[in-house]
Amino acid sequence: MRLAEIAVPVDSGTGKTIHQPTPEDVRVQLERLRIHALVGSEKLYAFLHFVVEEALAGRAATLKELVIGVELYGGVVDYDPRIDSAVRVEARRLRRKLAAHYAGPGREDVVIVSIPTGGYAPRFHLRQDASRIAAGREPGRPMLAVLPFTALCVHERAFAAGVTDEIIYAAERDTHLRVAPRAIMFQFRESRYSLDEVAAHAGSDLVLHGTIRRVQEVHRACVELSSRWGQILWSDRIDIVGEGELDVQERMAGAILERLPRDALREPAIPKVA
């Protein structure tokens, strides 16, 4: 993404921004950044949270290296910027994380939070094409990420992968959904992850995941649908009886998608802006 795409919109002749997000909008975006851009980076989030709240409180001008260092990295010994570079190093890391987010999973975020080089005071503004993005989204068509189903028995791994593939195949033909590509989702097979990491990586609004096990001729799937924040929206248990693997996989995928409640398949609203 080019820097011009997140430049502050300027009102011709005044030098002032046309629109600014409200403090509520900024805090909503701050939570999005915590979940999507700064997963596992508690120190960077603490840095961002501190400077954002200070700026919202009208103290942006006081955000100097020493102030941040004493607040976040002082510890027992007072922070000394002459011998300690923690603030400068963390600020560079945070700028890279923010840039990566807005170029990837956050490319359609309406509120932009940035920390310009040369200072530590954050800036908040609305994306220049925010109205186009809002108008161009397809209401009622959320992005669904289907995680590879987990086989509770080793010999059922291939069957579970087949069920996942059938779900993706069928969901791609559902006019109510957009679906994350299987090439992205199968990267998570047999790996550790959190649901918000999956949503951020796939750019998805919803995550479908579950387990597979078999007892004699009965194949059982326990399924959950979660929001991109990790909240469980729906869960169910589905039993399919049969011997032919391809037939059972297809029937199980169809039953799962058929039972998905349509009121849960809604795209989270874009944060309200002024």
N, C-alpha and C positions, 0 to 999 in steps of 0.2 A: 504494500500500500504506500503511495506517495504521501509525503508530508502535507502536500497541498490539500489532501482529502480531509485532514483533520485541522486545518487552519481555522482560526477564530473568524467567524463571519463579521464583517465590518459594515456599519451603516455609512454609506458614502457621504463624505463631508463632515461627519461628526467625530470619527475616530472611535466610536463606541460600538460595542457588540449589539447586534440586533436583538438577540434573545439570550438569556442566561438561564441555566437550570436552577430550580429552587433548591434550598438546602435539603428538602425531602428527596428530591430527585437525585441529588449527589449522594446521599446516604444509601439510597436504593442501589445506585451504581457501585458504591463502595462494597456493599455486600456481594454483588455480582463478581466483582474483582477478587474478593476473598475466596469465593467458591471456584471460579473459573480460571483466574490468572495466577493466584498465589497459593494454590493448594500445596500444603506441606512446607510453606515458607512463612512460618509464624513471625519471624523477625521482620521480614519485609512488610508483612501486613501491619505489624505494630508501627513501623515507620510510617507507612501510608496513612493509617488511621490517625496517628498523632498529628501529622502535618495537615490533613484534611480538616480535622475538627478544630485545629487552631485557626485555620483560614476561615472556616465558617463562623468562628467566634469573633472574627475581625482582627486577628492577631497575626496575619500573614507577614507583616513587616518585621516581626520579631523572630521569624524562623531562620535563625543563623546556625552555623555548624555547632557552635558551643552550646546553644540552647537545646538543640536536638541531642547532642552527645551527652549532656548532663541528664536529660530526661530519660533517654533510652539506653545509654551505654555507660553511665557514670559508675554504678556499682559502689564498692567501698571506696575506691580511689576516684577523685574527681576527674572528669574527662578533660584531656588537654589536647586540642587540635594540632598542636605543634609536634606531638609525638604519636598521636593516635589518628589513624585515617579511617576508622570504622564508618563514620558518617558519609564520607566521600565515596567509599567503596560500596556501601549499601545503596546509596542514591543512584550510582551507576547501574547496579544490578536491577533496581526497581524500575529505572527508565527502560531498560531492555525488556523486562517482563511486561510492562505496560505496552510498549511498542509491538511486542509479539502478540499480545492479546488482541489489540485493535486491528492488527493485520490478519488475524486468524479467527478464532471463535467469536471475538467481539467486533467483527467487521461491520455488523449491523446495529451495534449498540448506539443508542441515541445520545447518551451523555458521555462526553469525553473528559477524562481526568488525566492531566499531564503534569510533569514537573520539569519545566524548562532547564536546560543546561545553564550553569552559572549561578543557580540559586536553589532554594529548597521549598519555596512557596508554590503550592499547586495551583493550577488553573483549571477552571471548569467551563465548558461550553458545549453547545449542541452541535452535532455533526451538521455540516453544511447541507447534506442531502437527506436530512432526517425526515422531511415531509415526503420525499420520494420513496424512501425505504418503507415508511409506514404505509404509503399507498400501494407499494408494490408487493407487499406481503400478501399471502393468500389466506384469508381468514378461514379458520376451520380445518386447515391442512398443516398440522404440526409435523415436525421432523421426528421420526421414530428410529431409535437405535435398538437393534435386536442383538443382545449379547449372546455369544455361544452358550447354549444350555449346558449345565454341568451334569455329567453322568455320575451317579452315586456308586456304580459298579464299573470296574476297569473295562470289562468286555462290552460295555454299552456306550463307550466314547464315540465310536463311529456312528451309532444310531442317533445319539444326541446331536452330533454335528449335522446329520442329515435332517433332523427336525428343525434345527436352526435355519438351515439353508431353505427348507420348504416354507418356513414362516416369512423369510425375507422375500422369497419369490412371490408368494401370495400377497404380501403386504404391498409390494411394488405395484400391484394391479388394483389396489384399493384406492378409489378416487378421493377418499377422505384423508389419505396419508401421503407424506413424503418419507422416504426410507433412506437411512444412511447406508452407503455401499458396503457389501459383504467384505470387500478387501480391507476396509477399515476395521470392521467389527471382529473379523477373525484374528486380528492382531492381539485381541484380549483373551484368546483361547488359552486356558490353563495358566493364566497369569493373575497376579494380585492387582486389584484396582479398587477404587471407590466409585460409586455411581456418579458423583459430580465430576470425577476425572473423565469418565466415559463420555458424559454429556458434553464436557468442554472439548474433548478431542474430536468427537463426531459432529459437534455443532448441533446437537439434538435437543428437543424439548422434552421428550419422553424416552424412557429406557424400559425395554421388556426383557425380563430375565427369568430363569427358572432352573429346575432340576429334573432329571429323568431317571426313573428306575423301573425295573421289570421283575415281576413275579409270575413265572410260568407264561401264560399267554396274555397277561395283563401288563400293558405299558402305562405307567402313571407319570404325568407331568404336574409339578407344582409350580405355578406361574405367578409373577408379580409384575405390575406396571408401576413405574416410579416416575416422579417428576424429575426435572434436571437438578432440583435441589436435594434429591434423595428421599422425598416423601412418598410413601406407598399410597397409590391412588386406587388400586384394585388388586385382588389376588383370587386365585381359584385353583381347584384340583381337578384334573381331567384324566379319565381312564379310557383307554382304547384297547379293545380286545382284537387280537389277530396274530397271524404268523408271518405274513409277507411284509418285509421291512419297508419297502418303498410305499406300499399301500398304507401301512400304519403311520409312517412319517407324514404322508400327505393328509391323511384324515386327522391326525393330531394337530398339525399346523392349521388346518381349516377350522377345527373346533376351537382352538385358542383364539384365532382372529374373530370368529363368530361371536364368542362370548365377551370380547372386549367391549366394555360399556362406552357408547358413543359420547356420553357427557364427560368422560374422562379424557377423550381424545381431543382436547382443546389446547391451542397454543397459548402459553402464558402471555398476558398482556404486556405490551411494551410499556416501560415506566412512563407515567404521566409527566408531561413537561409543560412549562408555562407557555 
